[in-house]
Amino acid sequence: MADPAEFKAKQEDTKPIKLGTQEGRKWPIKEGFTPEVLQKMEELLPSKLNRIVATSLAGCIHCGMCSEACHYTQSIPEDKKLLPAYKADRFRKWYKYRYDWMAKVFPSFVGAQPLTKELAEEMYDKLWGGCTMCRRCTFNCPMGVDYGMLVRAARGIMCEAGRIPQHLQDTIDTHYNAGNNMAVPHDEFVETIEWIEEELQDEDGCENYTIPLDKRGAKYFLTLNPREPKYYPLTIQATAKVLNAAGVDFTISSRYWDLTNYAMFNGIDKDAKLFASWIFDEMKRLDCEYLLSGECGHGYRGLRWELPNWLGGVPFKITSVMELFARLIQEGRIKLDKSAWDGDVFTYHDSCNIARSGGVWEEPRTVITAAVNDFREMEHNRENSFCCGGGGGALAMPEFSPRRIAAGKIKADEIRATGATVVLQSCHNCTDQLKEICEHYKIHAKVMNLAELLSEAIVIA
């Protein structure tokens, strides 16, 4: 007698694949801060004041220590309006006007101000275009003000009221409608993975390597950044090569594989939870033991730390390829030839959401030191690493690009000081930003992720 569960699974596989909501949603974006927009923001404010946000709004003592931590203020010191405390005060003034009892008597004494068009415009400029929510300033704050959460709350209010950078919201709408943020169709994705598998099998010693799609019961469910099938397919090939060489049992879903979650940047919790639930459902469908985050900064944080919060816990384990690579090396499951990279000098950029907000900083170094002979740390590294400038959705807001490139100067200076010819990182937003700042500041260094590093150095038995 056939297994009912197996029979049901086969029936599901024969159904037409429909991804996303397919609603064709396009978020209504307003031209400016009209009276209607301001009124909507007033109505939304109470809904965003959770304990962390309210404490952060009330707790700042304006000591200025956050200025030393911010890559904007360090790279653009002449603009005093980019200090974290100043940027947050655009939101805090309005909050105090609404909720601080002293503001009813002495509003100027506590820095309270009603929400005006001018204040809202400045809030828009500073909190969308002047902060990547990297949270480095939070680590420097004696009062523990969580600027990342504060900025996300303010962005959520503006977004729901209709004021958000167009391209960033378009990216989120695409994910909502199509199931991934680059609208890669199901059949095109499958064909891409099959092509990458063929390319992998053409490499010497890799004839039997595979990239399994929809394999039920695999130990690891590998998720991807849409930039990989769209623009960087060799990254998928490199990751698959390492996993195959180590004998790792993994699979990729042909349906929901996008680990990104740009709703973390616009502050709309409902969308963030929806995108996470799609991955959750695929984990249940394929019955895997580990949810494996690919090399993506906010994607890792979204899956590892936020997904269990959004969904009230998960019945599976969550890890990243950075951690898995380190474990495979430590267990002796892959062999590396350091001479493959002789002549190159390496440094590593700790992506904010992986290191500072994720706690993964030693594992990448385990990988790097096992694969190369010349590795040099930047002055600020691990949890103290400066943001490269590409986080928080910054790359999806082209209207702020000049400021984004200018804010990357301190990272560019630290890269230059190492003498590196290769900058390693584990995040696709960081990849694009690091490439731009290296080109802009005339640093002759290649930008590469850890899978590409290992793929070149790995010894195939």
C-alpha positions in Angstrom: 0.0 0.0 0.0 1.4 3.4 -1.0 2.5 5.8 1.8 -0.3 8.5 2.0 2.3 11.2 2.8 4.4 10.3 -0.3 1.2 10.2 -2.4 0.2 13.6 -1.3 3.7 15.0 -1.9 3.7 13.6 -5.5 0.3 15.2 -6.1 1.6 18.6 -4.8 4.5 18.3 -7.2 2.2 17.9 -10.2 0.2 21.1 -9.4 1.1 24.3 -11.4 3.7 26.3 -9.5 2.4 29.6 -8.3 4.8 31.8 -6.4 4.2 34.9 -4.3 0.8 36.4 -3.9 0.5 37.2 -7.6 -1.7 40.2 -6.7 0.3 42.7 -8.7 0.6 45.0 -5.7 2.2 48.3 -6.2 2.6 50.3 -2.9 0.9 53.7 -3.1 3.7 56.3 -2.7 2.9 59.9 -2.1 4.8 62.8 -3.7 5.4 64.7 -0.5 4.4 65.2 3.1 0.9 66.5 2.6 -1.4 67.2 5.5 -3.0 63.8 4.8 0.4 62.0 5.0 1.2 63.8 8.3 -2.1 62.9 9.8 -1.6 59.3 8.8 1.8 59.3 10.5 0.2 60.7 13.7 -2.2 57.8 13.7 0.5 55.2 13.1 3.0 56.4 15.8 1.5 54.5 18.8 1.6 51.2 16.9 5.4 51.4 16.4 6.3 52.1 20.1 7.3 48.7 21.4 9.5 48.6 24.5 12.8 48.8 22.7 11.8 51.7 20.5 10.2 53.7 23.3 13.2 53.2 25.6 15.6 54.2 22.8 13.5 57.4 22.1 13.5 58.3 25.8 17.0 57.2 26.7 19.4 59.4 24.7 21.5 61.8 26.9 23.1 63.5 23.9 26.7 62.6 25.0 27.9 62.4 21.4 29.7 59.1 21.8 27.7 57.6 18.9 29.4 60.0 16.5 32.7 58.1 16.9 31.0 54.9 15.8 29.1 56.1 12.7 30.7 55.6 9.2 28.7 58.6 8.0 30.2 61.0 10.5 33.7 59.5 10.3 33.7 59.7 6.4 31.8 63.0 6.1 32.9 64.9 9.3 31.9 68.3 7.9 28.2 67.4 7.9 27.3 67.6 11.6 23.7 66.7 10.8 24.7 63.1 10.1 25.5 62.4 13.8 23.4 59.5 14.9 21.9 61.4 17.8 21.0 64.3 15.5 19.4 61.9 13.0 17.4 60.1 15.7 16.3 63.4 17.2 14.3 64.1 14.0 12.0 61.3 15.3 12.6 61.9 19.0 11.4 65.6 18.8 8.0 64.4 17.5 7.8 61.6 20.0 8.5 63.9 22.9 5.9 66.4 21.7 3.3 63.6 21.8 4.4 61.7 25.0 6.7 63.7 27.2 4.7 65.5 30.0 7.4 68.2 30.2 6.7 69.0 26.6 3.2 70.2 27.6 4.8 72.9 29.8 8.3 73.6 28.4 8.5 72.0 24.9 11.7 73.8 23.9 13.4 72.7 27.2 13.0 69.0 26.3 13.5 69.5 22.5 9.9 68.7 21.6 8.4 69.7 18.3 5.2 69.0 16.5 5.3 67.0 13.3 5.5 69.5 10.6 6.2 69.2 6.9 9.8 70.5 7.4 10.5 68.1 10.3 9.1 65.1 8.3 11.2 66.0 5.3 14.3 66.0 7.4 13.3 62.8 9.0 12.9 61.3 5.5 16.4 62.5 4.4 18.3 61.4 7.5 16.6 58.1 8.3 16.3 56.7 4.8 19.4 58.3 3.2 21.7 58.8 6.2 21.6 55.5 8.2 22.2 51.9 7.2 20.9 50.5 10.6 24.3 48.9 11.1 23.9 49.4 14.9 27.6 50.2 15.5 26.5 53.3 17.3 24.4 51.2 19.6 27.5 49.3 20.7 29.1 52.7 21.6 26.0 54.1 23.4 26.3 54.1 27.2 22.5 54.2 27.5 22.0 51.2 25.1 19.9 53.2 22.6 19.1 50.8 19.7 19.3 53.1 16.7 18.6 50.3 14.3 15.2 49.5 15.8 14.4 53.2 16.2 15.2 54.0 12.6 13.2 50.9 11.4 10.2 52.1 13.4 10.4 55.6 11.9 10.7 54.1 8.4 7.7 51.9 9.0 5.6 54.9 9.9 6.7 56.8 6.8 6.3 53.8 4.6 2.7 53.0 5.7 1.9 56.7 5.2 3.2 56.5 1.7 6.6 58.1 1.9 9.4 55.7 1.0 12.1 55.6 -1.7 10.5 54.2 -4.9 13.1 51.6 -5.9 13.3 50.1 -2.4 9.5 49.6 -2.2 9.5 48.3 -5.8 12.0 45.6 -4.7 9.7 44.6 -1.8 6.6 44.6 -4.1 8.4 42.3 -6.5 9.1 39.9 -3.7 5.5 40.1 -2.6 4.1 39.5 -6.0 6.6 37.0 -7.5 8.1 35.1 -4.5 11.6 36.5 -4.9 12.8 40.1 -5.1 14.1 39.8 -8.7 11.0 38.1 -10.1 13.0 35.1 -11.3 10.4 32.7 -12.8 10.2 29.2 -11.6 11.1 27.5 -14.9 14.0 29.9 -15.4 15.3 29.3 -12.0 15.2 25.5 -12.5 17.0 25.8 -15.9 19.6 28.0 -14.3 20.3 25.5 -11.5 20.5 22.6 -14.0 22.9 24.7 -16.2 25.1 25.5 -13.1 25.1 21.7 -12.3 26.4 20.9 -15.8 29.1 23.6 -15.5 30.1 22.1 -12.1 30.3 18.6 -13.5 32.6 19.8 -16.3 35.3 20.7 -13.6 38.0 18.1 -13.1 37.0 15.6 -10.5 33.5 16.9 -10.1 31.8 14.6 -12.6 29.4 13.2 -10.0 28.6 16.4 -8.2 25.0 17.4 -8.1 22.8 20.3 -7.1 19.6 18.6 -5.9 16.3 20.4 -6.3 13.3 19.6 -4.0 15.0 16.7 -2.4 12.9 15.6 0.6 14.6 14.7 3.8 17.9 16.3 2.9 19.9 17.5 5.9 20.4 21.0 4.7 18.0 23.4 2.9 20.2 25.9 1.1 18.8 29.3 0.5 20.1 31.8 -2.0 20.2 35.5 -2.7 18.4 36.3 -6.0 21.5 38.1 -7.2 23.1 34.7 -7.5 20.9 33.0 -10.1 20.4 36.4 -11.8 23.9 37.8 -11.9 26.4 35.6 -10.0 25.7 32.0 -10.9 29.3 31.0 -10.3 28.7 31.7 -6.6 26.1 28.9 -6.5 28.5 26.7 -8.4 31.3 27.4 -5.9 29.0 26.7 -2.9 27.8 23.5 -4.4 31.3 22.4 -5.2 32.4 22.8 -1.5 29.3 21.1 -0.2 29.7 18.1 -2.6 33.4 17.8 -1.9 32.6 17.5 1.8 29.8 15.0 1.2 27.1 17.4 2.6 23.5 16.2 2.0 21.7 19.4 0.8 18.9 20.6 -1.4 17.5 23.8 -2.9 13.8 24.5 -3.2 12.7 25.2 -6.7 9.8 27.3 -5.2 10.9 29.5 -2.3 14.7 29.9 -2.1 15.1 33.7 -1.6 16.6 34.3 1.8 16.5 38.1 1.4 13.8 40.1 3.3 13.8 43.8 2.3 10.8 44.4 4.5 13.4 44.5 7.3 14.4 47.8 5.8 11.0 49.5 5.2 9.7 48.5 8.6 6.5 46.7 7.5 6.3 43.7 9.8 3.5 42.0 8.0 5.5 41.7 4.8 8.6 40.6 6.7 6.6 37.8 8.4 5.1 36.7 5.1 8.4 36.4 3.3 9.8 34.4 6.2 6.7 32.1 6.3 7.4 31.1 2.7 10.8 29.7 3.6 9.3 28.1 6.8 6.6 26.3 4.7 9.2 25.0 2.3 11.3 23.7 5.2 8.2 21.7 6.3 7.4 20.5 2.8 10.9 19.2 2.2 11.4 18.0 5.8 15.0 19.2 6.2 16.9 19.3 9.5 18.8 22.5 9.0 17.8 25.8 7.3 21.0 26.9 5.7 21.5 30.6 5.0 23.6 31.5 2.0 26.1 34.3 2.1 23.9 37.3 2.7 24.1 39.7 5.6 20.5 40.7 6.4 19.3 37.4 4.9 21.2 35.5 7.6 19.9 37.8 10.4 16.4 37.5 9.0 16.4 33.7 9.0 18.6 33.0 12.1 17.3 35.5 14.5 14.1 37.2 13.3 12.3 34.3 11.7 11.7 32.5 15.0 10.4 35.7 16.5 8.0 36.5 13.6 6.6 32.9 13.6 6.7 32.1 17.3 9.5 29.5 17.1 10.6 26.9 14.5 10.8 23.1 14.7 14.2 23.0 12.9 17.8 24.2 13.3 19.1 27.3 11.5 22.8 28.0 10.6 24.8 29.7 7.8 27.2 28.4 5.2 29.9 30.5 6.9 29.5 28.4 10.0 29.1 25.2 8.1 32.3 25.8 6.0 34.2 26.3 9.3 32.9 23.1 10.8 33.8 21.1 7.6 37.3 22.4 7.8 37.7 21.7 11.5 36.3 18.2 11.0 38.7 17.5 8.2 36.0 16.9 5.7 37.6 19.1 3.0 41.3 19.5 2.1 42.7 22.9 1.0 45.8 23.9 -0.9 46.9 27.3 0.3 49.3 27.6 -2.7 46.3 28.2 -4.9 46.2 31.8 -3.6 49.9 32.5 -3.3 50.8 36.0 -4.4 47.5 37.5 -3.1 47.0 39.5 0.1 43.6 39.0 1.8 41.5 41.0 4.2 38.0 40.4 5.4 35.0 42.7 5.9 32.6 41.7 8.7 29.1 42.4 7.4 27.1 44.2 10.1 24.2 41.7 10.2 26.5 38.7 10.2 29.0 39.9 12.8 27.6 42.7 15.0 23.9 41.6 14.8 24.6 37.9 14.2 27.6 36.9 16.3 29.4 35.2 13.5 33.0 36.5 13.4 35.5 33.7 14.2 34.1 31.2 11.7 35.0 33.2 8.6 38.5 33.6 9.9 38.7 29.8 10.4 37.8 29.5 6.7 40.2 32.2 5.5 43.3 31.1 7.5 42.8 27.5 6.3 42.8 28.6 2.7 45.4 31.4 2.3 48.8 32.3 3.6 48.6 36.1 3.8 45.6 37.3 5.7 45.6 40.8 7.2 42.9 42.3 9.5 41.5 45.8 9.0 42.0 48.2 11.9 38.3 47.7 13.0 37.1 44.2 12.7 34.6 41.6 14.1 31.8 43.3 16.0 33.7 46.7 15.8 33.9 46.6 12.0 32.7 49.7 10.2 29.7 49.3 7.9 30.7 49.4 4.3 27.8 51.7 3.5 25.6 49.3 1.5 23.3 48.0 4.3 19.8 49.0 5.4 18.6 48.9 1.8 21.0 51.7 0.8 21.8 50.1 -2.6 18.1 50.1 -3.4 17.8 53.9 -2.9 19.7 55.5 -5.9 18.7 59.0 -4.9 21.1 58.8 -2.0 24.0 57.1 -3.9 26.5 60.0 -3.7 26.1 60.1 0.1 26.4 56.3 0.2 29.7 56.3 -1.7 31.0 59.2 0.5 30.1 57.2 3.7 32.2 54.3 2.5 35.4 56.3 2.6 36.5 55.0 6.1 36.0 51.4 4.9 38.0 52.2 1.8 40.8 53.7 3.8 41.0 50.7 6.0 41.1 48.3 3.0 43.9 50.4 1.5 45.9 50.3 4.7 46.0 46.5 4.6 47.5 46.3 1.2 45.0 43.7 0.3 44.5 42.5 -3.3 41.4 40.6 -2.4 38.6 41.8 -0.1 36.6 38.9 1.3 33.0 39.2 2.7 29.8 37.1 3.0 27.1 39.4 1.8 25.9 40.4 -1.7 25.0 44.0 -0.7 28.5 44.3 0.7 29.8 42.8 -2.6 28.3 45.6 -4.7 29.1 48.4 -2.2 32.7 47.2 -1.8 33.2 47.0 -5.5 31.9 50.5 -6.0 34.0 52.1 -3.2 37.1 50.2 -4.4 36.6 51.6 -7.9 35.7 55.1 -6.6 38.6 55.4 -4.2 41.0 53.7 -6.7 41.8 50.6 -4.7 43.0 47.7 -6.9 41.4 44.8 -5.1 39.1 42.1 -6.1 35.9 41.5 -4.0 35.1 37.8 -3.3 33.0 35.7 -1.0 34.0 32.7 1.1 32.6 30.1 -1.3 34.6 31.4 -4.2 37.7 31.4 -1.9 37.3 27.8 -1.0 36.2 26.6 -4.4 39.6 27.6 -5.8 41.7 26.2 -3.0 39.8 22.9 -2.4 41.6 19.6 -3.3 39.2 17.2 -5.0 40.0 13.6 -4.0 
